């Protein structure tokens, strides 16, 4: 059975093209061997009162359903940070992040609650493929 990966990263206050581009690249690199849960598949609008609770609850459900989080830690994001904390602390999920930040520039909170932080999306997806592909685990 394929493992599920939640694609976690900034959406609110992020240019939509940027929020989608890395997720599309992750899908190209991982979708053959994993099930990817992309929060952008839903058509909610940030800052609409009637959508706020739905946005959060659907994202939390995806995190509950996921085996692994792949995190774009390219900028500070309240939602991303909360998702990482929830997945790590409440659910014990494996959290793999990629970030352009040097270790000294990373938030201590992200360092503490991400299992692994790598320098690029490519390195993070290679790491996931190496350690979590079903045939590698058998």
C-alpha positions, 0 to 999 in steps of 0.5 A: 500500500502506498504511503500518503504525503501531505504537501505542507507549505505557505498558501495564504499571502503567497503568490498562487503560482509559487504555492502551486509550482513546488507542489506540482514538482513534488507530484512529478517526483513522487506521485508514482510511488506515493499518494499526495494530499495537496491542500490546493485541490480545494477551491477555498478562498483565504480570509472568507469567514465562512471558509476559515473553519473548513480550510483548517479542518480539511487540512487537519484531516489531510494531516491525520490521513498522511503518513509523512509531511513534505514541508516547504519552509521557504518563508515564515507561515503561521499555517505551515508552522501550526501544521508541522507542530500538530503533525509532529507533536499531536500525531507523531508524524515524520516531517521532512522539510526543505528550506533555503535557510542555513541552520542558524537562520531556521526558527528553533521551532521548525528545527525542533518539530521537523524530523529532517530539514534538507536544502532543496525539494529535490533532496527532500523528495530523494530522502522520502523515496529512499526511506519510505518507498514500499519496496524499500521497506519490504 
